[in-house]
Amino acid sequence: MFAKCLFLLSTVVAVVFGLTLRPVDHVDHDFDQQVQEPFDETDVPLRGVTPDCDPDECEKRTWNLTLHRYQNRTGNWVDLALTGDDWGRSSADSNMGVKATVFDCKGRKMIRIHATIKDPIFFPHQTEVVVDDRLRFNVIAGENIALGNDGFTAMKKDTLKHDVAFTSRHLKPDEMFQVRIDQILVSKKYANAIGVTTYIPLEGKVPHHMNSIKTGTWMMYNSKIWRNGSTLKRMKISLDKLKVGDLLGVKRTAGGALHFYINGDDLGEVATGIPENVYGVFEFYGDTTQVTIVNPQ
């Protein structure tokens, strides 16, 4: 995507400013990570340009392309592309920004392209890059699911319908997928389902009920553990009894065993031979209308 953006921007710049783009033998790339403040271009020397051709001192024109992705109030993800001539205004809160500066250097037209990418995520007051790979909900979810809280919270749009939300990535060995129950609508007298699956969430192909998946799926509904839509075993505790504030979790161990948790208490090994590449999945089954992922410290 990044390469496509650079190509698109270069093409646009060429059209806007009447330039002819020619292939070159070698290109140096400067990719600067966006931190907390707008990038200071004076910190990076322009390669191959003599001081008397500094673009800050020459007559120049600029063109900016900013890409931003966000979730609106209805829960739908929106991709927004902006163009303009004010670099500082758009780069601070954008996922990606590309700026092209066209200037004259001894009778030649030159292009300087500078890009910032807001990923990996930098945390304030830290000098090292920290990649934020905490579990979130996958943007590909059931049509009745809306996400909020930077992807940590999922909620039902229509409280009377079931639907499914997956984790944003596969679970790591011994990593717990744990949610906190935020809201319950008492009507059906049953609620909650959680588990793991090898099913890959695809746009337009998200099941409304995980028990309809007949391969690579382990779920806990009520007091029963299910495998591929069939009952595997019965537990002594039911998920229907959980209340607002309770925690519900699932973990695949490094040895491939499956464990469920309620408020941090391990319910014991319920299955073995779980494959490595499984997603965590929460099904809004019954009365629960909103949950939030709680990443254990």
C-alpha positions as CSV (number, residue, x, y, z in Angstrom):
1,M,0.0,0.0,0.0
2,F,2.8,2.4,0.9
3,A,4.5,1.9,-2.5
4,K,1.2,2.4,-4.2
5,C,0.8,5.7,-2.4
6,L,4.2,6.9,-3.4
7,F,3.5,6.0,-7.0
8,L,0.2,7.7,-6.9
9,L,1.6,10.8,-5.4
10,S,4.5,10.9,-7.9
11,T,2.0,10.6,-10.7
12,V,-0.2,13.3,-9.3
13,V,2.8,15.6,-8.8
14,A,3.9,15.1,-12.4
15,V,0.5,15.9,-13.7
16,V,-0.1,18.9,-11.5
17,F,3.3,20.5,-12.1
18,G,3.9,19.4,-15.7
19,L,6.9,17.1,-15.0
20,T,8.2,14.1,-16.8
21,L,9.1,11.2,-14.6
22,R,12.1,9.2,-15.8
23,P,13.5,5.9,-14.4
24,V,16.8,6.2,-12.4
25,D,19.5,3.7,-11.6
26,H,19.3,4.1,-7.8
27,V,16.9,5.6,-5.4
28,D,17.6,6.3,-1.7
29,H,14.6,6.1,0.6
30,D,14.1,8.0,3.8
31,F,11.2,6.6,5.8
32,D,10.8,8.6,9.0
33,Q,8.5,7.3,11.8
34,Q,5.8,9.8,12.9
35,V,6.2,10.3,16.7
36,Q,4.3,12.9,18.8
37,E,5.2,16.1,17.0
38,P,5.3,17.1,13.3
39,F,8.5,16.0,11.5
40,D,11.2,18.6,11.3
41,E,12.5,18.4,7.7
42,T,15.6,20.3,8.6
43,D,17.0,17.3,10.5
44,V,17.3,15.2,7.3
45,P,19.8,16.3,4.6
46,L,18.6,16.1,1.0
47,R,20.8,13.5,-0.7
48,G,22.5,14.5,-4.0
49,V,21.6,18.2,-3.7
50,T,24.3,20.8,-3.1
51,P,23.7,23.5,-0.4
52,D,22.8,26.1,-3.0
53,C,19.9,23.9,-4.0
54,D,18.3,23.6,-0.6
55,P,14.6,23.3,-1.3
56,D,13.9,25.6,1.7
57,E,15.8,28.4,0.0
58,C,14.6,27.8,-3.6
59,E,11.3,28.6,-5.2
60,K,9.1,25.6,-4.5
61,R,5.6,24.2,-4.6
62,T,4.3,21.4,-2.4
63,W,1.6,18.7,-2.6
64,N,0.4,16.5,0.2
65,L,-1.5,13.2,0.4
66,T,-2.8,12.1,3.7
67,L,-4.4,8.7,4.4
68,H,-6.5,8.3,7.5
69,R,-8.7,5.3,8.7
70,Y,-11.2,5.7,11.5
71,Q,-14.4,4.1,12.7
72,N,-17.6,6.3,12.6
73,R,-20.4,6.3,15.2
74,T,-22.3,3.6,13.4
75,G,-19.3,1.2,13.7
76,N,-18.3,1.3,10.1
77,W,-14.7,1.8,9.1
78,V,-14.0,4.8,6.8
79,D,-10.9,5.3,4.6
80,L,-10.2,9.0,4.0
81,A,-7.7,10.5,1.6
82,L,-6.9,14.2,1.8
83,T,-4.8,16.5,-0.3
84,G,-3.7,20.0,0.4
85,D,-0.7,22.3,1.0
86,D,-0.6,22.4,4.8
87,W,1.6,19.5,6.0
88,G,1.6,20.2,9.7
89,R,-2.2,20.3,10.0
90,S,-2.8,16.8,8.6
91,S,0.3,14.7,9.7
92,A,-0.2,14.8,13.4
93,D,-3.2,12.5,13.6
94,S,-3.0,10.6,10.3
95,N,-2.1,7.0,9.6
96,M,0.1,8.0,6.7
97,G,1.2,11.2,5.2
98,V,3.3,11.9,2.0
99,K,4.6,15.3,1.0
100,A,6.2,16.1,-2.3
101,T,8.2,19.3,-2.8
102,V,9.0,20.4,-6.3
103,F,11.8,23.0,-6.6
104,D,14.2,24.5,-9.2
105,C,17.9,23.6,-8.9
106,K,20.2,25.2,-11.5
107,G,17.6,25.1,-14.1
108,R,16.4,21.5,-13.3
109,K,13.1,20.5,-11.8
110,M,13.6,18.3,-8.7
111,I,11.2,16.4,-6.5
112,R,11.7,15.7,-2.8
113,I,9.3,13.1,-1.3
114,H,9.0,12.8,2.4
115,A,6.7,10.2,4.2
116,T,5.6,9.5,7.7
117,I,3.9,6.4,8.9
118,K,2.1,6.3,12.3
119,D,3.1,2.6,12.9
120,P,4.7,1.1,14.9
121,I,3.2,3.1,17.8
122,F,5.5,5.3,19.9
123,F,4.6,5.8,23.5
124,P,5.4,9.2,25.1
125,H,8.7,9.5,27.1
126,Q,10.2,6.3,25.6
127,T,13.3,6.3,23.4
128,E,12.7,2.8,22.0
129,V,10.1,1.7,19.5
130,V,7.3,-0.3,21.2
131,V,5.1,-2.3,18.8
132,D,1.6,-2.3,20.2
133,D,0.4,-5.9,19.5
134,R,-2.1,-6.1,22.3
135,L,-5.2,-8.1,21.4
136,R,-8.0,-6.1,19.9
137,F,-11.2,-7.0,18.2
138,N,-10.9,-7.7,14.5
139,V,-12.3,-4.9,12.2
140,I,-13.9,-7.8,10.3
141,A,-16.8,-8.8,12.5
142,G,-20.4,-9.7,12.3
143,E,-22.7,-7.1,10.6
144,N,-24.4,-6.6,14.0
145,I,-21.1,-5.7,15.8
146,A,-19.7,-2.2,16.3
147,L,-16.2,-1.5,17.7
148,G,-15.1,1.3,19.9
149,N,-12.4,2.2,22.4
150,D,-9.6,1.8,19.8
151,G,-10.8,-1.7,19.0
152,F,-10.8,-3.0,22.6
153,T,-14.6,-2.8,23.0
154,A,-17.3,-4.6,20.9
155,M,-21.0,-4.1,21.2
156,K,-24.2,-5.3,19.5
157,K,-26.1,-2.8,17.4
158,D,-29.4,-4.8,17.6
159,T,-29.6,-6.2,21.1
160,L,-31.9,-9.0,20.0
161,K,-29.6,-10.6,17.5
162,H,-26.6,-12.8,17.9
163,D,-23.3,-12.1,16.3
164,V,-19.5,-12.8,16.5
165,A,-16.3,-10.8,17.1
166,F,-12.9,-12.2,16.5
167,T,-9.5,-11.2,17.8
168,S,-7.3,-9.0,15.6
169,R,-4.6,-11.7,15.3
170,H,-3.9,-15.3,16.3
171,L,-3.4,-16.0,19.9
172,K,0.2,-16.6,21.1
173,P,1.0,-19.7,23.1
174,D,-0.1,-19.3,26.7
175,E,-1.8,-15.9,25.8
176,M,-5.2,-15.4,27.3
177,F,-8.1,-13.8,25.4
178,Q,-10.1,-12.2,28.2
179,V,-13.1,-9.9,28.1
180,R,-15.0,-7.9,30.7
181,I,-18.7,-7.9,30.5
182,D,-19.8,-4.2,30.3
183,Q,-23.5,-4.4,29.6
184,I,-26.3,-7.1,29.9
185,L,-29.8,-6.8,28.7
186,V,-32.0,-9.2,30.6
187,S,-34.5,-10.8,28.3
188,K,-33.4,-14.3,27.1
189,K,-31.9,-15.4,30.5
190,Y,-28.8,-16.8,28.8
191,A,-25.7,-15.0,27.6
192,N,-22.1,-15.3,26.5
193,A,-20.0,-17.6,24.4
194,I,-16.2,-17.6,24.1
195,G,-13.7,-19.9,22.5
196,V,-11.0,-20.3,19.8
197,T,-11.2,-21.1,16.1
198,T,-9.0,-21.6,13.1
199,Y,-11.7,-20.0,11.0
200,I,-10.3,-17.0,9.2
201,P,-12.6,-14.0,9.4
202,L,-13.3,-12.6,5.9
203,E,-15.4,-9.6,4.8
204,G,-19.0,-10.8,4.2
205,K,-18.3,-14.3,5.5
206,V,-18.6,-13.9,9.2
207,P,-20.9,-16.5,10.9
208,H,-23.7,-15.4,13.2
209,H,-23.3,-18.5,15.3
210,M,-19.9,-20.3,15.8
211,N,-21.6,-23.7,16.2
212,S,-22.3,-23.5,12.5
213,I,-18.6,-23.9,11.9
214,K,-17.8,-27.6,11.7
215,T,-14.1,-27.5,11.8
216,G,-11.3,-26.1,14.0
217,T,-13.7,-24.5,16.5
218,W,-13.9,-24.9,20.3
219,M,-16.6,-22.9,22.2
220,M,-18.1,-22.6,25.6
221,Y,-21.9,-22.0,25.7
222,N,-23.8,-22.1,28.9
223,S,-22.2,-24.9,30.9
224,K,-21.1,-26.9,27.8
225,I,-17.9,-27.2,25.8
226,W,-18.5,-27.6,22.1
227,R,-16.2,-28.8,19.4
228,N,-17.1,-28.2,15.8
229,G,-20.8,-27.9,16.7
230,S,-21.0,-31.0,18.8
231,T,-21.0,-31.2,22.7
232,L,-17.6,-32.2,24.0
233,K,-18.2,-32.0,27.8
234,R,-20.3,-30.4,30.5
235,M,-18.9,-28.0,33.1
236,K,-20.1,-27.4,36.7
237,I,-20.5,-23.7,36.1
238,S,-22.6,-21.8,33.6
239,L,-21.7,-18.6,31.7
240,D,-25.3,-17.6,32.0
241,K,-24.7,-16.6,35.6
242,L,-22.1,-14.0,34.9
243,K,-22.8,-10.3,35.7
244,V,-21.6,-6.9,34.6
245,G,-17.9,-6.6,35.6
246,D,-17.2,-10.3,35.5
247,L,-14.2,-11.5,33.4
248,L,-14.4,-14.4,30.9
249,G,-11.3,-15.8,29.3
250,V,-9.8,-18.6,27.1
251,K,-6.2,-19.7,26.6
252,R,-4.4,-22.2,24.4
253,T,-1.3,-23.4,26.2
254,A,2.1,-23.9,24.5
255,G,1.4,-27.6,24.7
256,G,-1.9,-27.2,22.8
257,A,-4.3,-27.6,25.7
258,L,-7.4,-25.4,26.0
259,H,-8.4,-23.7,29.3
260,F,-11.4,-21.4,30.1
261,Y,-11.3,-18.8,32.9
262,I,-14.0,-17.0,34.9
263,N,-12.8,-14.0,36.9
264,G,-9.2,-15.4,36.7
265,D,-10.1,-18.8,38.0
266,D,-8.9,-21.7,35.7
267,L,-11.7,-24.1,34.9
268,G,-9.1,-26.8,34.0
269,E,-8.1,-28.5,30.8
270,V,-11.1,-29.0,28.6
271,A,-9.5,-30.1,25.3
272,T,-6.1,-31.0,23.9
273,G,-4.5,-31.0,20.4
274,I,-5.6,-27.4,19.7
275,P,-3.6,-26.1,16.6
276,E,-1.4,-23.1,16.9
277,N,-3.0,-20.6,14.6
278,V,-6.3,-20.0,16.4
279,Y,-8.2,-16.7,16.8
280,G,-10.0,-15.8,20.0
281,V,-13.7,-15.4,19.4
282,F,-16.5,-13.9,21.5
283,E,-20.1,-14.6,20.5
284,F,-22.8,-12.2,21.6
285,Y,-25.1,-15.0,22.5
286,G,-28.2,-13.9,24.3
287,D,-28.3,-11.0,26.7
288,T,-24.7,-9.6,26.8
289,T,-24.6,-6.5,24.6
290,Q,-21.1,-5.1,25.2
291,V,-17.7,-6.5,26.2
292,T,-14.1,-5.0,26.5
293,I,-10.9,-6.9,26.0
294,V,-8.8,-6.9,29.2
295,N,-5.2,-7.7,28.5
296,P,-3.6,-9.3,31.5
297,Q,-0.5,-7.5,32.8
